Amino acid sequence: MAILDGKKAFVFGVLNDYSIGWHIADQLHQHGCTLGFSHLPGEKIERRVVKAVDPFHPAFLVPCDVSRDEDLRSAFACAAEKFGSFDILIHSLAFAPAEALHQPFLQTSRQAWQTALDISAYSLVAMARHALPMMNPGGSILTMTYLGSEKFIPMYNVMAVAKAALECSMRYLAAELGRHEKHIRVNAISAGAVKTMAARGIGDIDKMMLHYGEKAPLPWNADTAATHVGKTALYLCSDLASGVTGETIYVDGGYNIVGW
Ligand SMILES: NC(=O)c1ccc[n+]([C@@H]2O[C@H](COP(=O)([O-])OP(=O)(O)OC[C@H]3O[C@@H](n4cnc5c(N)ncnc54)[C@H](O)[C@@H]3O)[C@@H](O)[C@H]2O)c1
């Protein structure tokens, strides 16, 4: 019997088969989980996501821009209709306006700050609120963060602030939802560099991969990075992590412990 047999997961954040969300979905699928997905609205994006998630035989695929309350309402209504209830919620998405990543941090506009924190951090709170009534007891919520929340990373700028807010929100949700009668767990994975569309928007991802490859204690490269993240996601979403909540777990080959 697979460890997620009979479980259902609602996955946000797959754009293509490079996406971390895709690699999380892949692990959940391989271990028996039924999957439903959301995608950013738009015909071109929808076509891309349909193709990417096809191997997982999704129960549904629903458009949702997480900055729009009406989209969140209709996405979770779709999950309620197709799934009834579910066990796992994956939040693997982020966005910041390009200019806020390429200008000095000092120049961050109010608008860019609000957009980045709304889409990348507040969305976790809104999604958890929508999900709670339809989550099964012992369910798991997982989000994705990055070391830039704690240490200076060139060009991460306002996204670093959004990740700090996301990690803090994750802990507050974990404290509340753990004591809820359903005992829902909420955790984050802090991933090392992974070659995705979002990473390309931030900096020179090839240079970053080389840097991780040189500095991390364990081998870290584009071929296996996302799979490592997917495997820890599988653990956190399964009963193997039944006593783990409010944690940010590094999956970066140990890069974060190195001081030079
Ligand atoms: N790639 C890395 O090196 C890395 C490292 C650490 C953490 N992360 C985090 O992993 C998560 C997934 O990113 P990725 O690297 O897989 O990139 P990706 O580009 O494949 O995925 C980002 C996703 O965010 C979605 N998104 C953006 N704005 C949205 C909105 N308004 N509503 C709904 N969805 C929206 C996109 O559609 C896309 O599916 C992000 O939180 C990212 O910050 C990535």
The ligand as a Tripos MOL2 file, in Angstrom:
@<TRIPOS>MOLECULE
LIG
   44    48     1     0     0
SMALL
NO_CHARGES

@<TRIPOS>ATOM
      1 N1         13.0380   28.1650   -7.9530 N.am      1 LIG1
      2 C1         13.7210   28.3750   -6.8300 C.2       1 LIG1
      3 O1         14.9720   28.4370   -6.8300 O.2       1 LIG1
      4 C2         12.9800   28.5380   -5.5260 C.ar      1 LIG1
      5 C3         13.7070   28.4520   -4.3260 C.ar      1 LIG1
      6 C4         13.0110   28.5860   -3.1180 C.ar      1 LIG1
      7 C5         11.6380   28.8030   -3.1200 C.ar      1 LIG1
      8 N2         10.9560   28.8890   -4.3180 N.ar      1 LIG1
      9 C6          9.5140   29.1090   -4.2620 C.3       1 LIG1
     10 O2          8.8500   28.0140   -4.8550 O.3       1 LIG1
     11 C7          7.5350   28.4530   -5.2390 C.3       1 LIG1
     12 C8          7.2410   27.9560   -6.6530 C.3       1 LIG1
     13 O3          8.0490   28.6450   -7.5920 O.3       1 LIG1
     14 P1          8.8450   27.9020   -8.7490 P.3       1 LIG1
     15 O4         10.2810   28.1780   -8.5420 O.co2     1 LIG1
     16 O5          8.3550   26.5120   -8.8860 O.co2     1 LIG1
     17 O6          8.4490   28.7650  -10.0410 O.3       1 LIG1
     18 P2          7.2560   28.6190  -11.1200 P.3       1 LIG1
     19 O7          7.3900   29.8360  -11.9640 O.co2     1 LIG1
     20 O8          7.3030   27.3150  -11.7810 O.co2     1 LIG1
     21 O9          5.9630   28.6950  -10.2090 O.3       1 LIG1
     22 C9          5.4560   29.9180   -9.6990 C.3       1 LIG1
     23 C10         3.9510   29.7850   -9.7370 C.3       1 LIG1
     24 O10         3.3350   30.9490   -9.1410 O.3       1 LIG1
     25 C11         2.1320   31.1320   -9.8500 C.3       1 LIG1
     26 N3          1.5700   32.4510   -9.6000 N.ar      1 LIG1
     27 C12         2.1900   33.6550   -9.7200 C.ar      1 LIG1
     28 N4          1.2970   34.6460   -9.4300 N.ar      1 LIG1
     29 C13         0.1230   34.0350   -9.1310 C.ar      1 LIG1
     30 C14        -1.1740   34.5050   -8.7700 C.ar      1 LIG1
     31 N5         -1.4620   35.8210   -8.6890 N.pl3     1 LIG1
     32 N6         -2.1550   33.5980   -8.5410 N.ar      1 LIG1
     33 C15        -1.9120   32.2660   -8.6510 C.ar      1 LIG1
     34 N7         -0.7100   31.7610   -8.9920 N.ar      1 LIG1
     35 C16         0.2920   32.6470   -9.2290 C.ar      1 LIG1
     36 C17         2.5490   30.9280  -11.3090 C.3       1 LIG1
     37 O11         1.4270   30.7460  -12.1420 O.3       1 LIG1
     38 C18         3.4140   29.6750  -11.1720 C.3       1 LIG1
     39 O12         2.6180   28.5240  -11.2970 O.3       1 LIG1
     40 C19         7.5260   29.9600   -5.0690 C.3       1 LIG1
     41 O13         6.9460   30.2860   -3.8070 O.3       1 LIG1
     42 C20         9.0000   30.3050   -5.0490 C.3       1 LIG1
     43 O14         9.2790   31.5240   -4.3830 O.3       1 LIG1
     44 C21        11.6030   28.7400   -5.5130 C.ar      1 LIG1
@<TRIPOS>BOND
     1     1     2 1
     2     2     3 2
     3     2     4 1
     4     4     5 ar
     5     4    44 ar
     6     5     6 ar
     7     6     7 ar
     8     7     8 ar
     9     8     9 1
    10     8    44 ar
    11     9    10 1
    12     9    42 1
    13    10    11 1
    14    11    12 1
    15    11    40 1
    16    12    13 1
    17    13    14 1
    18    14    15 2
    19    14    16 1
    20    14    17 1
    21    17    18 1
    22    18    19 2
    23    18    20 1
    24    18    21 1
    25    21    22 1
    26    22    23 1
    27    23    24 1
    28    23    38 1
    29    24    25 1
    30    25    26 1
    31    25    36 1
    32    26    27 ar
    33    26    35 ar
    34    27    28 ar
    35    28    29 ar
    36    29    30 ar
    37    29    35 ar
    38    30    31 1
    39    30    32 ar
    40    32    33 ar
    41    33    34 ar
    42    34    35 ar
    43    36    37 1
    44    36    38 1
    45    38    39 1
    46    40    41 1
    47    40    42 1
    48    42    43 1
@<TRIPOS>SUBSTRUCTURE
     1 LIG1         1 GROUP 0 **** ****
